[in-house]
Each structure stands twice: as structure tokens, then as C-alpha cells.
Amino acid sequence: MVILDQAMQFMLADMSAARLLIWNAAWRCDAGLPFTKESSHAKPFAGDLCARNVWNARKHSELLQGIPIERFYRDAKIHQKWDGTS
């Protein structure tokens, strides 16, 4: 089972952390609270994480059947350059 692979568990934990950062920034925005700091933390963390984990996850091909992994990686790298996340 793939979830038993410790490297995959670390990737999933990082993705959960990125999701929480994004949701916190979105919640603050919806609540009318200042969210600049939270979104500034979430964007580079999630963007860099996506670029790193999408490419590393390709070795777990049973999870990626039917998913255009190269396009996801390319999109993540383009957003890093053009959106200034790193």
C-alpha cells in the first residue's frame, strides 16, 4: 500500500499544511479581516510544495493513472516564475 511509504506520508502531511494555510487566508478574507500576511505565507509554501511534490509523486504511478502529471508540474513551475512565489 502506498500510504505506508514514509516519503509519501510526508508529502501528504505537507499538502494538508498547505491546504490549511490557504483555507485560513481565504476564511480571513471572507470574514473581512486582514489577510495579507496569511496569503503571503500560503502562496509560496503551496506553490513550491506543489512543484516539488508533483514531480516526486510520479514514482507512485498507481496514484497517477489518468492524471497529466507533466502538465501539473509545468503549470506549478510557470506560476513560481510569473507570480513571484520563489
Wavefront OBJ file of the C-alpha trace (Angstrom):
o trace
v 0.000 0.000 0.000
v 1.355 3.394 -0.999
v 0.400 5.183 2.225
v 2.916 3.008 4.084
v 5.745 4.709 2.218
v 7.121 7.291 4.659
v 8.101 9.719 1.910
v 4.526 9.701 0.624
v 3.228 10.319 4.156
v 5.469 13.384 4.430
v 4.169 14.697 1.094
v 0.564 14.230 2.214
v 1.276 15.983 5.521
v 2.841 18.930 3.687
v -0.159 19.133 1.350
v -2.509 19.182 4.341
v -0.485 22.015 5.880
v -0.631 23.971 2.617
v -4.385 23.432 2.414
v -4.843 24.757 5.955
v -2.734 27.840 5.203
v -4.821 28.558 2.111
v -8.125 27.976 3.891
v -7.077 30.230 6.768
v -6.214 33.067 4.379
v -9.484 32.555 2.480
v -11.503 32.494 5.710
v -9.914 35.739 6.888
v -10.651 37.334 3.512
v -14.291 36.219 3.609
v -14.636 37.445 7.202
v -13.371 40.895 6.236
v -10.245 40.535 8.356
v -6.722 41.465 7.235
v -5.281 38.521 5.318
v -2.155 39.895 3.625
v 0.275 38.113 5.938
v -1.602 34.809 5.743
v -1.853 34.850 1.958
v 1.815 35.841 1.719
v 2.697 32.728 3.720
v 0.322 30.387 1.912
v 1.178 31.259 -1.682
v 4.918 30.481 -1.747
v 4.549 27.483 0.550
v 1.810 25.900 -1.561
v 3.432 26.801 -4.886
v 6.842 25.414 -4.001
v 5.285 22.368 -2.399
v 3.221 21.667 -5.485
v 6.203 21.883 -7.801
v 8.291 19.627 -5.573
v 5.682 17.038 -4.619
v 4.015 16.656 -8.000
v 7.295 15.690 -9.577
v 8.317 13.427 -6.682
v 4.930 11.672 -6.663
v 5.353 10.471 -10.237
v 7.180 7.390 -8.972
v 3.922 6.296 -7.326
v 2.329 5.662 -10.691
v -0.654 3.765 -9.284
v -1.882 7.055 -7.801
v -1.388 8.993 -11.008
v -3.204 6.898 -13.597
v -5.147 9.201 -15.884
v -3.588 12.364 -14.434
v -1.468 14.605 -16.704
v 1.398 14.915 -14.209
v 3.757 16.732 -16.557
v 1.189 19.482 -17.139
v 0.685 19.958 -13.384
v 4.429 20.228 -12.857
v 4.839 22.650 -15.758
v 1.956 24.816 -14.504
v 3.418 24.913 -10.992
v 6.829 25.985 -12.303
v 5.295 28.690 -14.509
v 3.357 30.105 -11.545
v 6.544 30.180 -9.485
v 8.260 32.334 -12.104
v 5.415 34.584 -13.212
v 3.667 35.030 -9.884
v 6.874 35.521 -7.941
v 6.355 32.813 -5.340
v 10.017 31.976 -5.001
l 1 2 3 4 5 6 7 8 9 10 11 12 13 14 15 16 17 18 19 20 21 22 23 24 25 26 27 28 29 30 31 32 33 34 35 36 37 38 39 40 41 42 43 44 45 46 47 48 49 50 51 52 53 54 55 56 57 58 59 60 61 62 63 64 65 66 67 68 69 70 71 72 73 74 75 76 77 78 79 80 81 82 83 84 85 86
